[in-house]
Amino acid sequence: MAAASIDLSKCTQAQHVLDFIVLEGDAEIAAVEDDIRTQLAAVHMTVNTRMLPKDQLNPNMTSGNFNMVFSETWGPPYDPHSFAASWLAPDEGHYPAMDGLQAPQDKAWLTGKINAVLSIENEVARQAAWTEILSATHGQAIDLPLYGKRIPAVVNDRLSSYRNGLQQYDYPFHTLRVESGSTTITVSPGGQAGLFRGVGRLDAHSYRPNEFWANNMVYESLVEYGPGGQILPALALSWTVADTTTGGQRYSFNLRTGVTFHDGDAWNCNAAKMNFDNVLHPNLRTGDWHGWYKLMDASIAIESWSCPSAMVFEVVTKTKYYPLLQELSYIRPLRFISPSSFVGGLANDPVTQNSCPPAWGTAVLNGVTVTCAGQTKIAGTGRWQYVNTVREDGVTVVQTGVEQIPSNGGTPLANSVTMNRFANHWEGAAARQVETIRFVRYADHAAVKAALLDGSLDMVVGSGPLTPTDIKEFLQTRQSTHTTYLTEPIINKNIILNAAKAPTDSLEVRKIIIHAIDKASIIDRELSGLSAAVDTLFPKDAPYCNIDLTPRWDYDLEKVKLLACTLLPTALVGDTDDDLAAGWIALIVIASVIGAAAVGVVIWLIVQEKAGKPVFAPIPEQDEPAKDVATTEPSAKDGHNPYANNA
């Protein structure tokens, strides 16, 4: 039912001020922020935006020093389990925002539910548990869902057969076929900073400033994430799962034979175990390091690993941890480098020569100090082999997995990075394949577009290198020279609303913010209509997320008026948006009953008067007139309806 309309001029509204922290340098996000600020101003909310560099945004976000901050789900294969589990670590915006969740479904309740669902083996029970979790977080309104993000690619027609990736940074260049011209192609890839600036360290076992897409090209895991969420063989050709006597499970991976690393080292169980020994050292399994996902939690996930034979690798879990295979497909940090890439080679000591990057320093736990030594070269088993990097000063270098290009300070940048197709990859070769890729840096979006149009750039892939307007132009008017690809929406863009900081500590205020945002107009205005409005945190096609959540987090100014206005009598206001409409219905019914009763009384009085039986006798003369009787009417609370958090 549509909410009743209320004239805001007759309402007393609080003038809320919101602290909105935004990553600087992202033109798309800046444009969306501007629209949101304008729309919230229309409902008496002032947005103070702080554009911050990454090294300032993160500490403000993790400490809860914000009312609003952009976020996005991680898409497949991370949603919903890993993204939800990340809320429980103090390095994401949800962690401080959830401190203000209302009991009984507060932060402690949610933490317990998320931890428990990961070990539910029964599919029906698991769906019910996720429905409970997602319904609770939805009802607490700590996320404003905005739009579903689609990953674009624009390809020169001298290339064909490109297949959209299955993850945000999955760019399957191996599917390309060369129809004409050179087998060397130039590409402008979208990365974590938008425009290409380099590939970071390109080591396998760490994070920023490494680029997901580059690591995905060079390094592989035991399994691969496939279409529709299938788990496909990669470095493991097959596997079996058996229950243990202690409540966990034993995964026996039969490793693919005849596989070599880029440096010629052989792939076998010893190589697999060396990588696990380093990444899963107890000191690095905490929230400060790799503990952002639950695979690292020895109390529920991986408990031990071993080599019963040269080509069989066994992994034992503490519980029946259902996302194990899915999490083994992640791009980082548990992908494999060659034994020779470890400091110390085959004699590597995970304590004194751990593969974590030297910039991490040391990790101390229970009296044990792990020293991060990094790796000595970039050698995986992936479809693409790293060749070299040309820095912005023109110097060509061969990175070893330790140097950062770009560094945390932003310099030097890379002018280009070159990779060759790995001729000995286990998948084998195909006709007309691309042999060499040069990833090239451009100054801005306009330069990327110009290079595409003049033919010096063969392909753009990912969000960032082109504006939405440019992508739409290639899609609609450049079909004769280029093919434009768009994935289905695989990631939802959201805004975290901090329930632990005023004024967004009020559920009422959070609902007003959500219903005041016209997502469709933002998509048309800023994203060229290439995205889709969403009203839930996760995409509907994410596992366990295709459920009906109410109330709808849609654009609805009538609900905003009802939430913001103080005209409703306290007794008629319910706990949900739908109760608001019900309150008005009750008010109308009561008024109708009272009106009908009044008409009946008047008619009865008239009949009595005509019959000579007046009910009231004349009032005798008084020396003083009777004083007016004061009337008392109920008043709503100042500025708040009683379903708000602080009512």
C-alpha positions in Angstrom: 0.0 0.0 0.0 1.3 3.5 -0.9 2.2 5.6 2.1 0.0 8.6 2.8 1.2 12.0 1.7 2.0 14.6 4.3 2.7 18.3 3.6 6.3 18.7 4.9 5.7 22.4 5.5 3.4 21.4 8.5 6.1 19.1 10.0 8.9 19.9 12.4 12.0 18.1 11.1 15.5 17.7 12.6 18.3 19.2 10.5 20.6 16.2 10.5 24.3 16.5 9.5 25.9 13.5 7.9 29.7 12.7 7.7 30.3 11.1 4.3 33.8 9.7 3.6 34.7 9.1 0.0 37.8 7.8 -1.8 39.3 10.6 -3.8 40.3 10.2 -7.4 37.3 8.1 -8.5 35.3 10.2 -10.9 32.3 7.9 -11.0 32.0 7.7 -7.2 32.4 11.5 -7.0 29.5 12.0 -9.4 27.3 9.6 -7.5 28.2 11.3 -4.2 27.1 14.6 -5.6 23.7 13.3 -6.6 23.3 11.7 -3.2 24.2 14.9 -1.4 21.7 16.8 -3.4 18.9 14.3 -2.9 19.4 14.2 0.9 19.4 18.0 1.1 15.8 17.8 -0.2 14.8 15.9 3.0 16.6 18.3 5.4 19.9 16.4 5.6 23.2 18.2 5.2 26.0 16.0 3.9 29.5 17.0 4.7 31.7 15.0 2.3 35.4 14.3 3.0 37.3 13.2 -0.1 40.2 11.2 1.3 43.2 9.3 -0.1 43.2 5.6 0.5 45.7 5.8 3.4 43.4 8.2 5.2 40.1 6.7 4.2 40.9 3.3 5.7 41.6 4.4 9.3 38.6 6.6 9.3 36.4 3.8 8.1 37.8 1.1 10.4 37.6 3.3 13.5 33.9 4.2 12.7 34.6 7.8 12.1 31.9 8.2 9.5 28.1 8.2 9.0 28.3 7.0 5.4 30.9 5.3 3.3 30.8 3.6 -0.1 31.2 -0.1 -0.1 30.5 -3.0 -2.5 30.0 -6.7 -2.2 32.9 -8.8 -3.5 30.8 -10.7 -6.0 31.5 -14.3 -6.9 33.0 -16.4 -5.5 33.1 -14.4 -2.3 29.4 -13.6 -1.7 27.8 -14.0 0.7 29.9 -16.0 3.0 33.3 -14.3 2.8 31.9 -10.8 2.6 29.7 -11.4 5.6 32.6 -13.0 7.5 34.7 -9.9 6.8 32.3 -7.9 8.9 33.7 -9.7 12.0 37.2 -8.4 11.5 38.3 -4.8 12.4 39.5 -3.9 9.0 36.1 -3.2 7.2 33.5 -0.5 7.6 30.8 -2.9 8.7 32.7 -3.9 11.8 32.3 -0.5 13.6 29.0 0.2 12.0 27.5 -2.9 13.6 28.3 -1.8 17.1 25.0 0.1 17.0 22.8 -2.8 16.0 19.7 -3.2 18.2 19.2 -6.2 20.5 18.3 -9.0 20.2 19.8 -9.1 16.8 22.9 -7.2 17.8 26.5 -7.5 16.8 27.2 -10.5 19.1 24.1 -12.3 17.8 25.1 -11.7 14.2 28.7 -12.8 14.8 27.5 -16.1 16.3 25.1 -16.7 13.4 27.7 -16.0 10.7 30.2 -18.3 12.4 27.6 -21.1 12.8 26.3 -21.0 9.2 29.7 -21.8 7.7 29.6 -25.3 9.2 26.0 -26.3 8.4 26.2 -29.3 6.1 22.5 -29.6 5.2 21.5 -27.4 2.3 18.0 -26.6 3.5 19.2 -25.7 7.0 22.0 -23.6 5.5 19.5 -21.7 3.4 17.3 -21.1 6.4 20.3 -19.8 8.4 21.3 -17.4 5.6 17.7 -16.2 5.3 17.7 -15.4 9.0 21.1 -13.5 8.8 20.2 -11.5 5.7 16.7 -10.7 7.0 18.1 -9.4 10.2 20.8 -7.2 8.6 18.3 -5.9 6.1 15.8 -4.9 8.8 18.5 -3.0 10.7 19.1 -0.8 7.6 22.9 -0.6 7.9 23.3 -0.8 4.2 21.8 1.4 1.5 21.8 -0.7 -1.7 22.5 1.4 -4.8 23.1 -0.5 -8.0 24.4 -3.7 -9.5 27.8 -3.3 -11.1 28.5 -4.8 -14.5 32.0 -5.4 -15.8 32.7 -4.0 -19.3 35.1 -4.9 -22.1 35.6 -3.1 -25.4 37.5 -5.1 -28.0 38.9 -4.1 -31.4 37.3 -6.3 -34.0 40.7 -7.7 -35.1 40.2 -9.9 -32.0 37.2 -12.3 -31.4 35.8 -14.9 -29.1 36.3 -13.0 -25.8 34.3 -14.5 -22.9 33.2 -12.4 -20.0 34.9 -13.1 -16.7 33.1 -14.7 -13.8 34.6 -12.3 -11.2 35.2 -8.6 -10.9 38.9 -8.9 -11.8 38.7 -12.1 -13.9 39.9 -11.1 -17.4 40.1 -14.3 -19.5 42.5 -13.1 -22.2 43.2 -16.8 -23.1 39.7 -16.9 -24.8 40.7 -14.2 -27.3 41.4 -15.3 -30.9 43.4 -13.1 -33.4 41.5 -12.5 -36.6 44.0 -10.2 -38.2 47.3 -8.5 -37.4 49.9 -9.2 -34.7 49.5 -11.8 -31.9 50.8 -9.1 -29.6 48.0 -7.0 -28.2 47.8 -3.8 -26.1 45.3 -3.7 -23.2 44.2 -1.0 -20.8 42.9 -3.0 -17.7 40.8 -1.7 -14.9 42.2 -2.2 -11.5 41.7 -1.3 -7.9 42.7 2.3 -8.6 40.7 2.6 -11.9 43.3 3.4 -14.6 46.2 1.0 -14.9 49.3 2.2 -13.0 51.2 -1.1 -12.5 50.8 -4.5 -10.9 52.2 -3.9 -7.5 54.6 -6.5 -6.2 52.9 -9.3 -8.1 53.7 -11.7 -5.3 51.2 -14.5 -4.7 50.7 -14.4 -1.0 49.7 -10.8 -0.2 47.4 -8.0 -1.2 47.5 -4.3 -2.2 49.1 -2.8 -4.3 48.9 -6.1 -6.2 46.3 -6.2 -8.8 43.8 -9.1 -8.7 43.7 -9.5 -12.4 47.5 -9.8 -12.8 47.8 -12.3 -10.0 45.0 -14.3 -11.5 46.9 -14.6 -14.8 50.2 -15.7 -13.2 49.2 -18.0 -10.3 46.8 -20.9 -9.9 45.1 -22.8 -7.1 44.0 -26.3 -6.7 40.5 -25.5 -8.1 39.0 -22.9 -10.3 35.7 -21.0 -10.0 33.5 -21.8 -13.0 30.2 -20.8 -14.6 27.2 -21.0 -12.3 29.4 -21.4 -9.3 30.8 -24.8 -10.4 34.2 -25.7 -8.8 36.4 -26.9 -11.7 39.7 -28.8 -11.6 42.9 -26.7 -11.9 46.1 -27.9 -10.3 44.1 -30.7 -8.7 42.6 -33.0 -11.3 40.1 -34.5 -8.9 39.3 -34.9 -5.2 37.3 -36.9 -2.7 35.8 -35.9 0.6 35.4 -38.1 3.7 34.2 -37.4 7.2 36.7 -37.6 10.0 36.0 -39.2 13.4 36.3 -35.8 15.1 33.5 -34.0 13.2 35.6 -32.5 10.3 36.3 -33.6 6.8 39.4 -34.9 4.9 39.8 -33.6 1.3 42.2 -35.7 -0.8 43.3 -33.8 -3.9 44.7 -35.9 -6.7 47.2 -33.4 -8.3 47.5 -32.9 -12.0 50.6 -34.6 -13.4 53.1 -33.2 -15.9 52.6 -29.6 -14.7 55.6 -27.2 -14.4 56.0 -23.7 -13.0 57.2 -20.9 -15.2 60.8 -21.4 -14.0 60.7 -25.1 -14.8 60.1 -26.5 -11.3 57.8 -29.4 -11.0 54.3 -29.2 -9.5 53.8 -31.9 -6.9 52.6 -32.3 -3.3 55.8 -30.9 -1.8 55.3 -27.7 -3.7 51.7 -27.5 -2.5 52.7 -28.1 1.1 55.4 -25.5 1.0 52.9 -22.8 0.0 50.4 -23.9 2.7 53.2 -24.0 5.3 54.0 -20.4 4.6 50.5 -18.8 4.1 48.8 -20.8 6.8 51.5 -20.3 9.5 49.5 -19.7 12.8 51.0 -16.2 13.1 49.5 -15.2 9.8 46.0 -16.6 10.3 44.8 -13.8 12.6 42.7 -10.8 11.6 45.8 -8.6 11.1 47.0 -10.7 8.2 45.1 -13.4 6.4 42.2 -13.8 8.9 39.8 -11.8 6.8 38.2 -15.0 5.6 37.2 -18.0 7.6 39.3 -20.6 5.7 42.1 -19.3 7.9 40.2 -20.1 11.1 41.6 -23.3 12.5 38.7 -23.7 14.9 36.2 -24.3 12.0 38.2 -24.6 8.7 41.6 -25.9 7.8 43.2 -27.7 10.6 46.1 -29.6 9.0 47.6 -30.6 5.6 50.0 -33.3 4.5 51.4 -35.3 1.6 50.5 -39.0 1.8 52.1 -39.4 -1.6 54.0 -37.4 -4.2 50.8 -36.5 -6.1 48.2 -36.5 -3.4 47.6 -33.5 -1.1 45.4 -33.9 1.9 43.6 -31.1 3.7 41.7 -31.7 7.0 39.0 -29.4 8.3 38.0 -29.0 11.9 34.3 -28.9 11.0 32.2 -29.6 7.9 33.2 -26.3 6.5 31.0 -25.9 3.4 32.8 -23.0 1.6 36.3 -24.7 1.5 36.5 -25.5 -2.2 35.0 -22.1 -3.1 37.6 -20.3 -1.0 40.4 -22.4 -2.4 39.6 -20.8 -5.8 40.2 -17.3 -4.5 42.8 -15.2 -6.4 44.7 -14.5 -3.2 46.4 -15.3 -0.9 46.5 -19.1 -1.3 47.9 -19.6 -4.8 51.1 -21.4 -5.6 54.6 -20.2 -6.3 57.4 -22.5 -7.4 59.7 -24.0 -4.7 62.6 -22.1 -6.1 60.7 -18.8 -5.6 60.9 -19.2 -1.8 63.7 -17.6 0.1 65.9 -20.6 0.8 64.4 -22.7 -2.0 63.5 -26.2 -1.0 65.1 -25.6 2.4 62.7 -22.7 3.1 61.8 -22.1 6.8 58.3 -20.6 7.1 59.3 -19.0 10.4 62.5 -17.2 9.5 61.9 -17.0 5.7 58.2 -16.7 5.3 56.8 -15.7 1.8 54.9 -12.8 3.2 56.3 -9.5 1.8 59.3 -7.9 3.6 57.2 -4.7 4.0 55.0 -6.6 6.5 58.0 -6.9 8.9 57.3 -9.6 11.5 54.3 -11.3 12.9 54.4 -12.2 16.6 52.1 -14.7 18.3 52.5 -16.8 21.4 56.2 -16.0 21.7 56.9 -17.0 18.1 58.2 -14.4 15.6 57.6 -15.0 11.9 59.9 -12.9 9.6 58.5 -11.9 6.3 61.2 -12.5 3.6 59.1 -12.4 0.4 59.8 -14.4 -2.7 62.8 -14.3 -5.1 61.0 -14.3 -8.4 57.6 -14.3 -10.1 56.9 -17.9 -11.1 53.5 -19.5 -11.0 51.8 -22.1 -13.2 49.2 -19.8 -14.7 48.3 -19.2 -18.4 50.5 -16.1 -18.5 54.1 -15.6 -17.6 55.4 -12.3 -16.4 58.2 -10.8 -18.6 59.1 -7.2 -17.5 57.9 -3.8 -16.4 58.8 -0.5 -18.1 58.8 2.3 -15.4 57.6 5.8 -16.1 61.2 6.9 -16.2 61.8 4.6 -19.2 63.8 2.0 -17.3 62.9 -1.6 -17.9 63.0 -3.9 -14.9 62.2 -7.5 -14.1 60.3 -7.6 -10.9 60.9 -10.4 -8.4 57.8 -10.1 -6.2 59.3 -7.7 -3.7 59.5 -4.4 -5.6 56.2 -2.4 -5.6 55.4 -0.6 -8.9 53.6 1.6 -8.0 54.8 1.9 -4.5 52.5 2.9 -1.6 53.6 6.4 -2.2 52.3 6.2 -5.8 55.7 6.4 -7.6 57.2 5.2 -9.7 54.3 4.2 -11.9 54.6 1.6 -14.7 54.3 2.7 -18.3 53.7 -0.9 -19.3 53.9 -4.5 -18.1 54.4 -7.3 -20.5 53.3 -11.0 -20.2 53.7 -13.9 -22.6 51.4 -16.9 -23.0 52.9 -19.8 -21.0 53.6 -22.3 -23.7 53.8 -25.2 -21.3 50.5 -24.6 -19.5 48.6 -27.8 -18.8 45.6 -26.6 -20.8 47.5 -26.7 -24.1 47.6 -24.3 -27.0 44.9 -23.3 -29.5 44.9 -21.8 -32.9 45.1 -18.0 -33.3 45.8 -17.4 -29.7 47.3 -14.2 -28.3 50.9 -14.7 -27.6 51.9 -11.4 -25.8 50.0 -8.8 -23.9 51.3 -5.3 -23.2 49.4 -3.6 -20.4 49.7 0.1 -21.1 49.2 3.2 -18.8 47.3 6.2 -20.1 47.0 9.6 -18.5 43.2 9.7 -18.4 39.9 8.3 -19.7 40.1 10.6 -22.8 43.5 9.2 -23.7 42.2 5.6 -23.4 39.3 6.4 -25.7 41.5 8.1 -28.3 43.8 5.1 -28.4 40.9 2.7 -28.9 39.7 4.8 -31.7 43.0 5.2 -33.5 43.7 1.5 -33.2 46.9 1.7 -31.0 44.9 0.1 -28.2 43.3 -3.3 -28.8 41.2 -3.7 -25.7 39.8 -2.1 -22.6 38.5 -4.4 -19.8 37.2 -3.7 -16.3 35.8 -0.7 -14.5 37.8 2.5 -14.6 39.6 3.1 -17.9 36.5 4.3 -19.7 33.7 6.4 -18.4 30.1 5.0 -18.5 29.3 7.5 -21.3 32.2 6.2 -23.4 31.2 2.6 -22.9 27.7 3.4 -24.0 29.0 5.2 -27.1 31.0 2.1 -28.1 28.1 -0.1 -27.4 25.6 1.9 -29.4 27.6 3.6 -32.2 30.9 1.8 -32.7 29.7 -1.7 -33.6 31.5 -1.6 -36.9 35.0 -1.5 -35.4 34.6 -2.7 -31.8 32.6 -5.2 -29.8 31.4 -4.2 -26.3 30.8 -6.8 -23.7 29.0 -6.4 -20.4 28.6 -9.0 -17.7 25.4 -9.4 -15.7 25.4 -7.4 -12.5 27.8 -9.4 -10.3 28.6 -6.9 -7.5 26.2 -4.6 -5.6 27.4 -1.1 -4.8 26.2 0.0 -1.4 26.6 2.7 1.2 27.3 1.6 4.8 25.2 3.5 7.3 27.0 3.6 10.7 24.6 2.5 13.4 27.1 3.5 16.1 27.5 7.2 15.3 24.8 9.9 15.5 22.6 10.7 13.7 22.7 7.4 11.8 22.5 5.6 15.2 18.8 6.2 14.7 17.0 3.5 12.7 14.5 6.2 11.7 17.3 8.3 10.2 18.8 5.4 8.3 15.4 4.5 6.8 14.9 8.2 5.7 18.3 8.1 4.0 17.5 4.9 2.2 14.1 5.9 0.9 15.3 9.4 -0.1 17.8 8.2 -2.7 16.5 8.0 -6.3 18.8 5.2 -7.6 17.2 5.1 -11.1 18.0 8.8 -11.7 21.6 8.3 -10.5 22.1 5.4 -12.8 20.7 7.3 -15.8 22.6 10.5 -15.0 26.0 9.2 -13.9 26.2 5.6 -15.2 24.6 6.0 -18.6 22.0 3.5 -17.7 24.5 0.6 -17.7 23.8 -0.5 -14.2 20.6 -1.8 -12.5 19.0 -0.4 -9.3 19.0 -2.9 -6.4 17.2 -3.0 -3.1 19.2 -5.8 -1.3 22.8 -6.0 -0.1 23.8 -9.0 -2.2 22.9 -9.7 -5.9 19.9 -12.0 -6.1 22.0 -14.7 -8.0 24.5 -15.0 -5.2 24.2 -18.3 -3.3 21.4 -18.3 -0.7 20.5 -14.6 -1.6 17.5 -15.1 -3.8 15.0 -14.3 -1.0 12.2 -11.7 -0.6 13.4 -9.2 2.0 11.0 -6.5 3.4 10.6 -3.6 3.7 11.7 -2.8 0.2 14.7 -0.4 0.3 13.4 1.6 -2.7 13.0 5.3 -3.5 9.8 6.4 -1.8 9.3 10.1 -0.8 5.9 9.2 0.8 7.7 7.0 3.3 10.3 9.7 3.8 7.5 12.1 4.7 5.9 9.7 7.1 9.2 8.9 8.7 10.4 12.5 9.0 7.1 14.1 10.1 6.1 14.3 13.7 2.3 14.6 13.0 1.5 11.0 13.8 0.2 10.4 17.3 2.5 8.1 19.3 -0.2 5.5 19.9 -0.7 5.0 16.2 2.9 4.5 15.1 4.1 0.9 14.6 7.5 -0.6 14.3 7.8 -0.8 10.5 7.2 1.2 7.4 4.0 -0.8 6.7 2.7 0.1 10.2 2.8 3.7 9.3 0.1 3.3 6.7 -1.8 1.1 9.1 -1.7 3.8 11.7 -3.4 6.3 9.3 -6.0 3.7 8.5 -6.7 3.3 12.2 -7.0 7.0 12.6 -9.5 7.3 9.8 -11.6 4.4 11.3 -11.6 6.0 14.8 -12.6 9.4 13.4 -15.4 7.8 11.4 -16.8 6.0 14.5 -16.6 9.1 16.6 -18.3 11.1 13.8 -21.2 8.6 13.5 -21.7 8.6 17.2 -21.8 12.4 17.4 -24.5 12.5 14.6 -26.6 9.9 16.6 -26.3 12.0 19.8 -27.4 15.2 18.0 -30.5 13.4 16.5 -31.5 12.0 19.9 -31.1 15.5 21.5 -33.4 17.0 18.9 -36.1 14.2 19.4 -36.0 14.8 23.1 -36.3 18.5 22.8 -39.4 18.2 20.5 -41.0 15.8 23.0 -40.7 18.4 25.7 -38.0 16.5 27.5 -34.9 18.6 27.1 -31.7 16.9 28.4 -30.1 20.2 29.5 -31.9 22.8 31.6 -31.1 26.5 31.1 -28.0 27.7 33.0 -28.9 30.1 35.7 -27.4 33.6 35.8 -24.0 33.8 37.5 -22.2 36.8 39.0 -19.1 35.8 37.0 -18.9 34.0 33.6 -17.7 30.4 33.7 -14.0 30.1 33.0 -12.9 28.4 29.8 -12.0 24.8 30.2 -8.5 24.0 28.9 -8.2 21.0 26.6 -5.2 18.8 26.5 -4.1 17.1 23.2 -1.5 14.4 22.8 1.8 15.6 21.3 4.4 13.6 19.5 7.9 13.4 20.8 10.1 16.3 19.6 11.7 15.3 16.3 11.3 11.5 16.6 8.7 8.9 16.1 8.6 6.1 18.7 10.0 3.4 16.4 13.3 5.3 16.2 16.4 3.8 18.0 16.6 6.7 20.4 12.8 7.1 21.0 
